[in-house]
Amino acid sequence: MVCASPLAGAHTMMMTQVLVSFGHADAVDVKIDIDLTLLLGTPQRYYEVATEAPERRQEDIERIVPRVVDNLRLFVGQQRLQLVFRGFSALQAQKADYLDASMSKLSTLTFVAALPASTAPLKLIIPLGAEVDYPVAYTVRIPAARVSVTRWIEEGMHESDPFAWAGKVPNLPRIAPEVAPAFNPDTLSWTRQLALYLRLGFRHIVPEGADHILFVLGLFFLGITWRKLLSQTTVFTVAHATTLFLSAYGVFSLPSRYVEPAIALSIAFIAIENVLKPKLGPGRLAIVFGFGLIHGLGFASSLSDIPFPKRDFIVALVGFNFGVDLGQLFIIALAFLAVGWFRNRAWFRRGIAIPCSLAIAAVGLFWAVQRILHSW
């Protein structure tokens, strides 16, 4: 039942951003914000590249650039744009931040690409097996015409909708390309924001929230009667929603170096209690509520890793929270389908609930030690 890897990250809300800007007559500026951990192999190696001497860094980046360009291919019709590398900037952060699996570490690579004679639509193609973090926010801008269009490419999708740019680009002077601005989610309508952040909240649990998945399974294995599940999940949801909103509005927050180990310990505690004290009472519900407050801080930390709207902030926040709740219900439904058939058998607790709870506790303790060592 427990299939999450001990090395899985917590709260990782990764994404990739591709911004194409028609800023001058015969070419486009391209800005790619990407976490290079996948391309470099390990967070440690990423930190080394970000902090090494400029000459050595230039050599490393020049080796990485062709792989980035091959993962994110821009086409005008059937003709692929040839991206010419212009610059690189890395996140200025401490080593602990690079090693923190909960933190998105976006580096910026800028390019310029000559436009072909063709006026066919522009599209982004991501080949199968591309080394990028999903979702991909793909934005096309024509500042002179006040045009900005964003398309989100989810995992499993390999190309964007075509963008018909012909006729929308005015006659512009041939000027040196400038770095284009970052993606602004306020360009989306509130309905699209709600749908987008609902998906991001769900994705934060499935498949990226390995620690939250284990915590929910810990609640599940106390006993899988609907009364026990409903009581625990309701208390947990109210608690994490409370701190998520308070943190998002800046009322209360804690550094991730405290929150992440605490979340791991909460997983272990709940799982061990399943074995030693398998009863639902006020004490258990109070503990679940307290741990829900901590998990809410973890959810809030992920919001700093993704663009969040200013105009419809509350809509996006509600959507994200409901997405998290749907992810939790999805995990419970899968658990029911997997072992719920046996819940009334005499051997269920001895043969399934206790072994799974012990496995969850072991992973939680391992993560706690790992995160403490990485944070201090």
KEVO-672518 format. One record per residue (C-alpha): residue in one letter; x, y, z; residue number from 1. Coordinates in steps of 0.001 Angstrom, whole numbers, m for minus. Example, Ala and Ser with C-alpha at 12.3 -4.5 7.8 and 13.67 -1.06 7.14 Angstrom:
resn/east/north/up/resi
A/12300/m4500/7800/1;
S/13670/m1060/7140/2;
END
This chain:
resn/east/north/up/resi
M/0/0/0/1;
V/2895/2360/760/2;
C/4742/2953/m2468/3;
A/6280/6412/m1986/4;
S/10053/6570/m2191/5;
P/11855/7766/944/6;
L/13704/10202/m1248/7;
A/10537/11810/m2518/8;
G/10345/15542/m1952/9;
A/7856/17365/197/10;
H/5563/20148/m1043/11;
T/7396/20354/m4303/12;
M/5395/22723/m6425/13;
M/7603/22743/m9488/14;
M/6747/24347/m12780/15;
T/8449/25613/m15924/16;
Q/7786/28941/m17608/17;
V/8336/29766/m21281/18;
L/7768/33352/m22387/19;
V/7932/34354/m26066/20;
S/7854/38098/m26701/21;
F/7514/39815/m30088/22;
G/9564/42830/m29103/23;
H/11177/43735/m32438/24;
A/10654/43307/m36140/25;
D/12473/40182/m37265/26;
A/12984/38116/m34120/27;
V/11449/37064/m30829/28;
D/12841/37107/m27311/29;
V/12492/33849/m25413/30;
K/12820/33556/m21645/31;
I/12796/30146/m19986/32;
D/12486/29817/m16197/33;
I/13392/26251/m15305/34;
D/14574/24206/m12345/35;
L/17828/22581/m13485/36;
T/17848/19804/m10886/37;
L/16631/17228/m13416/38;
L/19273/18214/m15962/39;
L/22133/18403/m13463/40;
G/21209/15228/m11604/41;
T/21202/16371/m7965/42;
P/20397/19502/m5899/43;
Q/24018/19483/m4706/44;
R/25293/19737/m8277/45;
Y/22774/22496/m9008/46;
Y/24089/24505/m6048/47;
E/27682/24020/m7233/48;
V/26858/25333/m10699/49;
A/24962/28328/m9281/50;
T/27862/29361/m7041/51;
E/30975/28382/m8993/52;
A/33349/30803/m10708/53;
P/31878/32574/m13784/54;
E/34271/30861/m16215/55;
R/33462/27379/m14973/56;
R/29757/28156/m14765/57;
Q/29766/29325/m18371/58;
E/31176/25970/m19459/59;
D/28521/24058/m17493/60;
I/25664/26212/m18770/61;
E/26816/25869/m22367/62;
R/26582/22098/m21950/63;
I/23080/22361/m20460/64;
V/21587/24860/m22929/65;
P/21238/22389/m25853/66;
R/19296/20013/m23597/67;
V/16984/22807/m22411/68;
V/16345/23883/m26011/69;
D/15728/20284/m27073/70;
N/13171/19823/m24288/71;
L/11242/22991/m25191/72;
R/10930/23326/m28967/73;
L/9345/26336/m30619/74;
F/7934/26009/m34129/75;
V/6460/28405/m36664/76;
G/4403/26006/m38707/77;
Q/6741/23123/m39510/78;
Q/9893/25237/m39154/79;
R/11684/25068/m35831/80;
L/13029/28302/m34367/81;
Q/16753/28295/m33711/82;
L/17264/29723/m30226/83;
V/20482/31670/m29748/84;
F/21598/31720/m26111/85;
R/21949/35213/m24622/86;
G/22265/34873/m20863/87;
F/21810/32928/m17637/88;
S/20943/33866/m14076/89;
A/20524/31519/m11114/90;
L/18592/31822/m7880/91;
Q/20605/33639/m5224/92;
A/20032/31399/m2240/93;
Q/21760/29483/518/94;
K/22891/25894/71/95;
A/20084/24690/2341/96;
D/17550/26220/m50/97;
Y/19004/24293/m2980/98;
L/18922/21070/m968/99;
D/15379/21745/265/100;
A/13062/19580/m1831/101;
S/10122/21846/m952/102;
M/11613/24857/m2724/103;
S/11373/25503/m6436/104;
K/14707/26774/m7734/105;
L/14090/28472/m11054/106;
S/17023/29629/m13148/107;
T/16465/32010/m16033/108;
L/17847/31432/m19505/109;
T/17304/34054/m22213/110;
F/17451/33542/m25964/111;
V/16715/35317/m29213/112;
A/15362/33584/m32299/113;
A/15034/34900/m35837/114;
L/11554/34687/m37316/115;
P/11239/32770/m40593/116;
A/9506/34155/m43673/117;
S/6508/31957/m42864/118;
T/3595/33488/m40999/119;
A/2260/30115/m39831/120;
P/1083/29847/m36213/121;
L/3581/29562/m33378/122;
K/3502/26570/m31032/123;
L/5568/24955/m28296/124;
I/6340/21240/m28526/125;
I/7616/19208/m25563/126;
P/8899/15805/m26723/127;
L/8084/12587/m24904/128;
G/10480/12100/m21978/129;
A/11464/15772/m21776/130;
E/13432/16717/m18660/131;
V/11153/19524/m17498/132;
D/8875/20037/m14519/133;
Y/5168/20248/m15257/134;
P/2970/22193/m15555/135;
V/4550/24433/m18202/136;
A/3229/28000/m18365/137;
Y/3629/29029/m22007/138;
T/3014/32730/m22641/139;
V/3123/34659/m25915/140;
R/3224/38442/m25726/141;
I/3056/41229/m28275/142;
P/3598/44295/m26041/143;
A/3083/46852/m28826/144;
A/m347/45373/m29577/145;
R/m1173/44742/m25889/146;
V/m1592/41040/m26547/147;
S/m764/38417/m23922/148;
V/m1916/34817/m24181/149;
T/m1030/32028/m21735/150;
R/m1512/28314/m22255/151;
W/m834/25693/m19572/152;
I/672/22401/m20664/153;
E/22/19650/m18141/154;
E/1965/16418/m17752/155;
G/1029/14028/m20544/156;
M/550/16881/m23041/157;
H/3263/17410/m25629/158;
E/2314/20551/m27509/159;
S/488/23815/m27040/160;
D/m2401/25176/m29029/161;
P/m1111/27106/m32052/162;
F/m945/30878/m31684/163;
A/m1820/32845/m34833/164;
W/514/35812/m34540/165;
A/448/36974/m38173/166;
G/m1262/40348/m38536/167;
K/m991/41081/m34819/168;
V/2644/42203/m34854/169;
P/3024/45852/m35933/170;
N/6054/47135/m37824/171;
L/8622/47442/m35086/172;
P/12149/48842/m35234/173;
R/15035/46444/m35209/174;
I/16289/46846/m31672/175;
A/18348/44723/m29344/176;
P/16192/42175/m27531/177;
E/15312/42892/m23921/178;
V/14520/40464/m21152/179;
A/10778/39894/m21209/180;
P/8697/40208/m18030/181;
A/7595/37175/m16068/182;
F/4269/35419/m16527/183;
N/1421/37331/m14881/184;
P/m1541/35140/m13827/185;
D/m3720/38268/m13584/186;
T/m4030/38068/m17373/187;
L/m6356/35068/m16858/188;
S/m10075/35352/m16117/189;
W/m11206/34367/m12608/190;
T/m12844/31186/m13926/191;
R/m9626/30055/m15581/192;
Q/m7681/30951/m12440/193;
L/m10069/28872/m10336/194;
A/m9660/25876/m12647/195;
L/m5898/26326/m12863/196;
Y/m5263/26539/m9112/197;
L/m7723/23722/m8470/198;
R/m5521/21531/m10691/199;
L/m2354/22805/m9026/200;
G/m3780/22031/m5564/201;
F/m4750/18527/m6653/202;
R/m1326/18034/m8228/203;
H/284/19165/m4979/204;
I/m1179/16004/m3438/205;
V/m1241/13657/m6452/206;
P/1435/12885/m7449/207;
E/3798/15416/m5809/208;
G/2715/15376/m2152/209;
A/4237/12111/m979/210;
D/4281/13232/2656/211;
H/630/14334/2598/212;
I/m325/11067/915/213;
L/1315/9121/3750/214;
F/m377/11285/6394/215;
V/m3807/10693/4837/216;
L/m3070/6959/4661/217;
G/m2124/7128/8336/218;
L/m5595/8499/9062/219;
F/m7080/5790/6860/220;
F/m5420/2879/8666/221;
L/m6731/3858/12105/222;
G/m9915/2178/10977/223;
I/m11740/2514/7731/224;
T/m15292/3048/8917/225;
W/m16856/6128/7366/226;
R/m17373/7720/10798/227;
K/m13683/7546/11682/228;
L/m12546/8749/8274/229;
L/m15052/11587/8090/230;
S/m14218/12811/11604/231;
Q/m10464/12833/11013/232;
T/m10448/14245/7481/233;
T/m12905/17018/8413/234;
V/m10766/18107/11369/235;
F/m7599/17887/9250/236;
T/m9158/19906/6411/237;
V/m10395/22678/8713/238;
A/m6968/22920/10339/239;
H/m4837/23017/7216/240;
A/m7253/25445/5506/241;
T/m6942/27777/8506/242;
T/m3153/28057/8459/243;
L/m3060/28049/4651/244;
F/m5199/31203/4581/245;
L/m3395/32837/7514/246;
S/1/32197/5951/247;
A/m1100/33293/2492/248;
Y/m2210/36639/3963/249;
G/988/37039/5972/250;
V/m699/36710/9371/251;
F/1375/33728/10490/252;
S/4201/31650/9056/253;
L/7178/29513/10041/254;
P/10429/28794/8176/255;
S/10369/25557/6178/256;
R/13328/24216/8185/257;
Y/10902/23862/11118/258;
V/7755/22967/9176/259;
E/9169/20174/7003/260;
P/10664/18055/9834/261;
A/7479/18623/11868/262;
I/5361/17293/9006/263;
A/7547/14203/8733/264;
L/7273/13612/12483/265;
S/3491/14020/12315/266;
I/3371/11197/9755/267;
A/5376/8923/12034/268;
F/3351/9860/15129/269;
I/m33/9132/13529/270;
A/1190/5812/12124/271;
I/2680/4691/15445/272;
E/m506/5659/17278/273;
N/m2430/3420/14855/274;
V/m417/504/16208/275;
L/m285/1398/19910/276;
K/m3636/3132/20473/277;
P/m6086/2332/17654/278;
K/m9010/4342/18993/279;
L/m10810/7432/17778/280;
G/m11481/9893/20568/281;
P/m11130/13582/21427/282;
G/m7398/13123/21965/283;
R/m6842/11692/18500/284;
L/m8930/14429/16881/285;
A/m7004/17133/18762/286;
I/m3723/15639/17543/287;
V/m5006/15490/13951/288;
F/m6112/19133/14215/289;
G/m2694/20203/15491/290;
F/m903/18334/12724/291;
G/m3346/19812/10215/292;
L/m2205/23289/11263/293;
I/1389/22272/10542/294;
H/502/20769/7169/295;
G/m1308/23993/6272/296;
L/1976/25854/6734/297;
G/3553/23366/4355/298;
F/831/23988/1774/299;
A/1361/27729/2145/300;
S/5095/27413/1502/301;
S/4349/25953/m1934/302;
L/2410/29096/m2888/303;
S/5634/31103/m2854/304;
D/7027/28851/m5597/305;
I/4345/29612/m8186/306;
P/2958/32845/m9664/307;
F/m152/33878/m7753/308;
P/m2639/36517/m8912/309;
K/m3177/39792/m7098/310;
R/m6569/40712/m8544/311;
D/m8391/37424/m7844/312;
F/m6133/36152/m5078/313;
I/m8947/34740/m2944/314;
V/m10399/32828/m5921/315;
A/m7050/31210/m6662/316;
L/m6475/30440/m2982/317;
V/m9879/28793/m2612/318;
G/m9279/26818/m5787/319;
F/m5896/25628/m4535/320;
N/m7376/24561/m1189/321;
F/m10233/22647/m2814/322;
G/m7720/20993/m5125/323;
V/m5780/19804/m2079/324;
D/m8979/18414/m542/325;
L/m9899/16601/m3759/326;
G/m6414/15090/m3825/327;
Q/m6876/13774/m301/328;
L/m10273/12270/m1147/329;
F/m8757/10667/m4235/330;
I/m6084/8952/m2105/331;
I/m8715/7690/341/332;
A/m10797/6361/m2557/333;
L/m7791/4500/m3971/334;
A/m7024/3034/m541/335;
F/m10610/1825/m226/336;
L/m10441/197/m3639/337;
A/m7153/m1501/m2751/338;
V/m7904/m2920/708/339;
G/m11382/m1767/1701/340;
W/m12854/m5089/627/341;
F/m11129/m6751/3577/342;
R/m11944/m4212/6289/343;
N/m14357/m6564/8107/344;
R/m12013/m9528/8096/345;
A/m10543/m10589/11433/346;
W/m7015/m10496/10021/347;
F/m7285/m7018/8455/348;
R/m5654/m5122/11327/349;
R/m2939/m7706/11914/350;
G/m2195/m8377/8251/351;
I/m2706/m4981/6602/352;
A/m3296/m2027/8973/353;
I/m367/m2653/11343/354;
P/2286/m3515/8697/355;
C/1275/m527/6554/356;
S/1270/1795/9578/357;
L/4749/607/10584/358;
A/6008/1200/7032/359;
I/4511/4711/7046/360;
A/6134/5419/10436/361;
A/9525/4264/9154/362;
V/9355/6545/6124/363;
G/8200/9478/8274/364;
L/11110/9051/10694/365;
F/13567/8747/7815/366;
W/12268/11968/6261/367;
A/12431/13761/9617/368;
V/16119/12905/10054/369;
Q/16857/13740/6407/370;
R/15162/17134/6592/371;
I/16751/18074/9901/372;
L/20207/17284/8526/373;
H/19522/19287/5341/374;
S/18089/22273/7202/375;
W/20735/22908/9813/376;
END
